[in-house]
Amino acid sequence: MISEKRVLKKKYWFTENELETYQKFFGCSLSDINNRFLSSGSFTGLRPYLDDLAWHPVIHNKWFTANFYPQRGIKMAETYGFFHKTYGTTLCGEKLCSSEDLDALIRKKALNKVAIKHVGGGAGKNVFIVDHIDTSDKNLTYRTVAGEVLKNNDIEGLLDRLAGGLKGYIVQEKLDLHPDIERVIGKGLSTVRFETLQHGQHVNKVQYAYIRLGTEGMATDHSIRKGVYVPLDLETGVMKKGLD
């Protein structure tokens, strides 16, 4: 007789770690897991059929995202420019193609902190959250929350990095945490995420929501950087049991 666990693994692509997690943290029996959860393997297989490819230019390019949503009344961090070797530009139309151009933007805006994020994303890679900028020399020095020190040569090297088939970075305002969240995680990053599913044409429903609590000293709040994910009750907003 084929065991229930083997069926879940072979037929529904659950991993041993997923089965252990759902049993331990959600109190599920093996027979209940397939009714309540989708394995990461199934999700990967289904996603190309569920995603609307027409949205990919907007949601997979942070420069498009940063400009698209504010035009529709959705508040986002202030964007200062697109940092690219050839096509770099500030929102005022000035060049933003080199480390010297970035220095000039920082001085003009009188910024002491800034977020520099690759337009192609990458699950938390190529994100530089700068919380201190040394302006004492002609060429600025940028220190990130992760303790990295970026000088002009380092900045120039970033521009050659490829992610998601794209090059370049968006330069944005660095946001501060709400004091209630800061009391929990210190100076880490924290974001609330919503998972939605389209029901028919132009009708979207929130399926799930969770808050990600990052670790101080990490550039992002991803799980691969020790972030803790905490489900939120959709009706009350109350936090449930978190997972690392």
C-alpha positions in Angstrom: 0.0 0.0 0.0 1.3 3.4 -1.0 1.6 5.7 2.1 -0.3 8.9 2.3 2.9 10.9 2.6 4.3 9.4 -0.6 1.1 10.3 -2.5 1.5 13.9 -1.3 5.1 14.0 -2.5 4.7 12.2 -5.8 1.3 13.3 -7.0 1.0 16.8 -5.5 4.8 17.7 -5.3 4.9 18.5 -1.6 8.4 18.4 -0.1 9.3 16.8 3.2 9.9 20.2 4.7 6.5 21.5 3.6 4.7 18.5 5.1 6.6 18.9 8.4 5.8 22.7 8.5 2.1 22.3 7.9 1.8 19.5 10.5 3.8 21.4 13.1 2.6 25.0 12.8 -0.9 24.5 11.5 -1.8 21.2 13.3 -2.8 19.5 10.0 -3.1 15.8 9.5 -1.6 14.4 6.3 -5.0 13.9 4.9 -5.9 17.6 5.4 -2.8 19.1 3.9 -3.8 18.7 0.3 -7.2 20.3 1.0 -5.7 23.4 2.7 -2.4 24.0 0.9 -0.8 24.2 -2.5 2.7 22.8 -2.7 5.5 25.1 -4.0 6.0 22.7 -6.9 2.3 22.9 -7.9 2.4 26.7 -7.6 5.4 26.9 -9.9 3.7 24.8 -12.5 0.4 26.7 -12.3 1.7 30.2 -12.1 2.4 30.7 -15.9 -1.3 29.8 -16.5 -2.6 32.1 -13.8 -0.5 35.2 -14.3 -1.7 37.8 -16.9 1.4 38.3 -19.0 0.1 41.7 -20.0 1.0 42.9 -16.5 4.6 41.7 -16.6 6.2 45.0 -17.9 4.6 46.8 -15.0 5.2 44.5 -12.1 8.6 43.0 -13.1 10.3 46.4 -13.8 10.5 48.5 -10.7 11.0 51.7 -12.8 7.6 51.1 -14.5 6.0 50.2 -11.1 7.3 53.3 -9.5 5.7 55.5 -12.2 2.5 53.5 -13.0 0.8 53.3 -9.6 1.2 56.9 -8.3 -0.6 58.0 -11.5 -3.6 56.0 -10.2 -3.6 57.5 -6.8 -1.6 54.8 -5.0 0.9 56.3 -2.6 4.5 55.0 -3.0 8.0 56.1 -1.8 9.2 59.2 -3.7 11.2 58.2 -6.7 14.2 60.4 -7.6 15.4 58.8 -10.8 16.5 55.9 -13.0 20.2 55.1 -12.5 21.5 53.6 -15.8 24.8 53.9 -17.7 23.1 55.0 -20.9 19.5 56.0 -20.2 19.8 57.2 -16.6 17.7 60.2 -15.8 16.3 62.0 -12.8 12.6 62.9 -12.8 13.7 66.5 -13.6 15.4 65.2 -16.8 19.0 65.5 -15.6 21.6 62.8 -16.3 21.9 59.9 -13.9 24.4 57.8 -15.6 27.4 57.7 -13.3 28.5 57.8 -9.7 29.2 61.5 -10.1 25.6 62.1 -11.3 24.3 60.2 -8.3 26.4 62.3 -6.0 25.0 65.5 -7.6 21.4 64.2 -7.1 22.1 63.5 -3.5 23.6 66.9 -2.9 20.9 68.7 -4.7 18.1 66.9 -2.7 20.1 67.2 0.5 19.5 63.6 1.2 21.2 61.7 4.1 19.6 58.3 3.3 18.3 56.7 0.1 17.1 53.3 -1.3 18.9 52.0 -4.5 17.1 49.0 -5.9 17.7 47.0 -9.1 14.8 47.5 -11.6 14.8 43.7 -12.3 14.3 42.7 -8.7 15.8 39.4 -7.6 14.3 38.3 -4.3 16.2 40.9 -2.2 19.4 40.8 -4.1 20.9 44.0 -5.5 19.1 46.2 -2.9 21.1 48.8 -1.1 19.3 50.6 1.7 21.6 53.5 2.5 21.1 55.0 6.0 24.2 57.3 6.1 25.9 59.4 3.4 29.3 60.9 4.1 29.4 64.2 2.2 32.8 65.5 3.7 34.8 64.6 0.5 34.1 65.6 -3.1 33.1 62.0 -3.9 30.4 60.8 -1.5 30.5 57.6 0.5 27.4 55.5 1.1 26.9 53.2 4.1 24.0 50.7 4.0 22.0 49.2 6.8 23.8 45.9 6.1 27.2 47.6 6.9 28.4 47.8 3.3 30.4 50.8 2.3 30.0 52.0 -1.3 32.4 54.4 -2.9 32.5 55.7 -6.5 34.1 52.6 -8.0 31.6 50.4 -6.2 28.7 52.4 -7.5 30.0 52.2 -11.0 30.3 48.4 -10.7 26.7 48.1 -9.8 25.6 49.5 -13.1 26.8 46.4 -15.0 24.7 44.0 -13.0 22.0 42.1 -14.8 18.8 40.9 -13.1 15.6 39.7 -14.8 17.1 40.5 -18.2 17.4 44.2 -17.1 20.1 46.7 -16.1 19.8 49.8 -14.0 18.4 50.9 -10.6 15.7 53.1 -9.2 16.7 55.6 -6.7 14.0 56.2 -4.1 13.2 57.8 -0.8 14.1 55.6 2.2 11.0 55.1 4.3 11.1 54.9 8.1 9.3 52.2 10.0 6.2 52.9 12.1 7.2 53.2 15.8 5.1 50.2 16.8 7.0 47.9 14.3 10.4 49.4 15.2 9.8 48.4 18.8 9.6 44.8 17.6 12.3 44.5 15.0 14.6 47.6 15.6 16.0 49.0 12.4 15.0 46.1 10.1 12.8 46.3 7.1 9.1 45.4 7.2 6.4 45.1 4.6 2.8 43.9 4.3 2.1 41.7 1.3 -1.3 40.8 -0.2 -1.9 37.8 -2.5 -4.7 38.3 -4.9 -6.6 36.1 -7.4 -8.5 37.4 -10.4 -12.1 36.2 -10.5 -13.4 37.0 -13.9 -12.6 40.1 -15.9 -11.3 43.1 -13.8 -12.4 41.5 -10.5 -9.7 40.8 -7.9 -10.1 39.2 -4.5 -7.5 39.2 -1.7 -6.8 35.6 -0.8 -4.2 36.1 1.9 -2.2 38.8 3.7 0.9 38.7 5.8 3.5 41.0 7.3 7.2 40.3 6.8 9.4 41.3 9.7 13.0 41.7 8.8 16.2 41.5 10.8 18.2 44.5 11.8 21.3 44.7 9.6 19.7 43.0 6.6 18.9 44.9 3.4 15.5 43.2 2.9 12.9 41.3 4.9 13.0 38.1 2.7 13.1 34.7 4.5 16.5 34.0 3.0 17.7 37.0 5.0 16.2 35.7 8.3 12.9 37.5 7.9 9.8 36.2 9.8 6.5 35.9 7.9 3.4 36.4 10.0 -0.1 35.8 8.5 -2.7 38.5 9.1 -6.4 38.0 9.7 -8.1 39.6 6.7 -11.1 40.8 8.8 -9.4 42.2 11.9 -5.7 42.6 10.8 -4.6 40.6 13.9 -1.3 38.9 13.5 -1.2 35.1 13.8 1.7 32.7 14.5 4.8 33.6 12.4 7.1 31.3 10.4 10.9 31.7 9.8 
